[in-house]
Amino acid sequence: MSIAIIGGTGPQGRGLALRFAKKGFNVLIGSRDKSNAMKTSEELNTVLGANFGKITGHSNTEVAEKTVDFVIIAVPWSGHNKIISDLADVLRGKLIIDIVVPLAEGNPRKVDMPPEGSATESAQEILGHDTPVIGALHNVSASTLNKLDTKINCDVLVCGNNLEARTKVIDLLSKLDLNAYNAGDAEAARCIEAITPILIRINMSKKVPFSHAGIQIWPPEH
């Protein structure tokens, strides 16, 4: 199985590439600068060593054109809509996983939701309703993703308008040894994405004795 990560040279993209490759997936990471993606892929393959899935570097356009099972959007919010618009013709019809959070410019402790309501809904609007866009992994720390020797310390809420696609993404994320939950249609992304700046605020607080915390769904004790 293969996974493409557009914006794969950033902290979240790198962490996801390592995590999925460690589970045997072939991962294609993309960047606006192909040489940067190729350099990053070499670094990540060195971290992994042998006997794992292979990570290869490409331009964002090349990654979008490849035949893959999933395409993860992991770009900064400032370039989110433009990059998806530029690649729309080759992204349409693929299963898109959007992990981007619309953090306010200059203040990651606040969210700046777009007119569509969320980054997930913005991507869905750009690509059209025949292309499934699934929001996921919004609340997972990039630092946590890059620590391969530790288990991901939180659960993941998955949302999107296509139930079959949501189920496929939940199954995919289970391969990373985490719990992923069906959170409903794309409108739920407005709440899920907005959790991230709250977590950032908590993690930055000098009164909190930890950082990189996430959220977990706890069953009742009775």
Disulfide bonds with the S-S distance in Angstrom:
none
